[in-house]
Amino acid sequence: MKQIIVLLLSLTTGLFPGHARAEPRVVFTEVIGPFTGADARLHPANKAPMPIEYYGTDLGFSYAHAGQIHFLFGDTWATEAYAPIEASTGPRQDDGFGTVAIADWPDPGTITSQNIPLILLAQNPGSSEMSAQDPEHVMDLGKTPMAGFSNGDDQFAIFNVTKPWGCITDADCSSGLSCDTGLGYVGVSYAQQDGLTLPCIDGNGICIADTMPQTADAAVAASGFCSDTTSTIRADTPAGRVQAVALQQRIGIRSETDPRKYGDIQPWLTNKFVNMTARTVQSFIPENGTAQDYQTAGDSGDARRVLVWGRPGFIGVGANGRSMGLYFAYVDMPVDLPQGPGFSWKVNYFTHTVGGIPQFSPNERDARPLDLDANQPGIQAAEQHDITNQMSVAWIASLNKWVMFYGGGITVLPSPPFPDCGVLQLFTGSECLDVVVGNGAVRMRTADTPWGPWSPPQDIISVGDPKVPGSGQYGVGGVLHHPACTSEGCAPHSQTAFYHPDEYGFFYSANIIEQWTKTVEGGVDVIWNASTWDPYRVVLLRTRISP
């Protein structure tokens, strides 16, 4: 009888328009333990003969190449009080990297709190310095890698250098972007590689109005920055205009002799993919619709692609109609051309479907947000949650689904530069009080195709409430610091001037390690890493997903 009921249910599922097929569900999530940084074990090669000068890091975006899982980290500290990891180059580069041998971990089921893989952190030969990534651009505080991938022969990485692009007319902007000449900046000129360049509205008192230097002593009047007027974060408000500004990404091919260096740099000016993630696939031919080969690309194949998902930032303000919409694009697999001008990075932006066939445009202005099933009348593609942070997308073959992890928390403790909302104010300015911070959870969505529709979000891990000492991950045995948790077993506090005296931790930058997924009874186990704000480190987690 049970078999007959199951058969009847499967036959009738598609007959009723209002009946949705069940999506994969989160069964449980466990924190395995510190992966790198505070309380994490160092690889023996980083302890001798020259002990590495290293305290902590964040991000840790992963991909496989030549038998290794490569991890690209963000701003990396040599000391707990913060110091650049490469003292020999000053503060120009501060993003570390490391590897784990795939052959050492053939069964991810053996990864436990007592048996955590040791990352071999890249270290400058004959030195205590940790190596830093260099895409032929200053990568100081706040500038980070966003993704890495392999074509089987070469490695590539995408870097966000956080710099806008000055313009006088729309013709100065690529990919159909527009020139907003009413914008200026606070900080340093966008033409200066180091430091921060923060767009602002002309006439607000501190805004430098003319963005483009004409000579050493004069600037071009009525100049501004390239922006995307069709972005979900755009609005006819000061904050809406500022956050629609496009930022420069740099895509580079990794040197075969010096893994710190990336060359043949290809530029990408974008707003909708400022916050992005990428995966390679063996075959993606748009006109084939849903009939694609989503396995990770090998070292040959004419239809190999890099699939890219993006958002226009990290934190939205849904109350003001400015959400972190999700976008999709693809790029032909880059191939190194040593006798030519270098590899190509031509982005094809998803716009809509026709009869189930995805359509693409070479212009970012034409890109439309994906359906996120937000259940908000009139806003089909809106992201429900304001806090999206970084995201990670992977094809899980045993589920026959694309799986996305994203979300986390943010701190709102006031500080002298940001008296209203602390770090949150850096991302949303005067609208920070309108942001719904939420419960700090990392979330999951799934989809049959990379362009969706994507399932409604579900929480992956219970974080706890920083206003309630001892709750969730803020208590004994948790991995997030809380000032009220002082017993043995509480997460440590990173002693740095960056932090508020009452600082508390939160999760961000979820990253699915696709090489460590495993089919188990009742579903699939996904091992992933996430950053914690305090202590400043990366932790390893396991989530079981039921189909």
SULCOR-V514609 format. One record per residue. D_LAST is the distance of its C-alpha to the last C-alpha in whole Angstrom. Layout:
D_LAST
D_LAST
This chain:
22
19
18
20
18
15
17
19
16
14
18
19
16
18
21
21
22
21
17
14
11
8
7
4
7
9
10
13
15
19
22
23
26
29
28
31
34
35
35
33
35
36
36
40
41
41
43
46
48
48
45
43
44
41
39
36
34
31
28
27
26
25
25
26
29
32
30
29
27
29
29
31
32
33
37
37
40
43
44
42
45
44
45
45
43
46
49
51
49
50
47
46
43
41
37
36
34
33
31
29
30
26
28
29
25
24
21
20
19
23
23
24
26
29
28
27
28
31
31
35
36
38
42
45
47
50
49
47
45
42
41
40
39
41
41
44
44
45
41
43
41
38
38
35
33
29
28
29
28
29
30
31
35
35
33
33
32
32
35
35
39
39
42
43
45
48
50
52
51
48
49
49
45
42
40
41
41
44
47
47
51
51
49
50
49
49
49
50
51
48
50
50
47
47
47
45
45
44
45
47
49
52
55
53
56
54
52
54
54
55
52
54
57
60
62
62
64
63
59
58
59
56
53
50
46
44
41
38
39
36
34
32
34
37
39
43
43
45
41
39
42
42
38
38
40
38
38
39
36
38
36
38
38
38
41
41
44
43
39
40
42
40
42
43
41
40
40
37
38
35
35
31
30
32
29
27
24
24
22
24
22
24
25
24
27
27
28
25
23
19
21
21
20
18
19
21
25
27
31
32
31
32
29
28
27
26
24
25
23
26
27
31
31
29
30
31
33
31
34
36
34
33
29
27
26
24
25
24
27
27
30
31
31
34
36
39
43
45
48
47
46
43
39
38
36
36
33
32
30
28
29
28
26
29
27
24
26
26
29
31
34
36
37
35
37
35
31
29
26
23
21
20
19
22
23
26
29
31
28
25
25
26
24
24
24
28
27
24
26
25
21
19
17
15
14
11
11
9
6
9
9
12
12
15
16
20
22
24
27
31
34
37
40
43
45
48
47
44
46
43
40
40
38
36
39
39
36
37
41
43
39
38
39
37
33
31
30
27
25
25
21
19
17
13
13
11
12
13
16
18
20
17
17
15
13
15
15
14
16
15
18
21
24
27
30
33
35
34
35
33
30
27
27
31
32
33
30
28
29
30
34
36
39
39
38
40
40
39
35
35
34
37
38
39
43
43
46
43
41
42
44
41
38
35
32
29
26
26
25
21
21
18
19
17
19
18
14
13
11
11
11
8
6
8
11
13
17
18
22
23
27
29
32
34
34
34
32
28
26
23
19
16
13
10
7
4
0
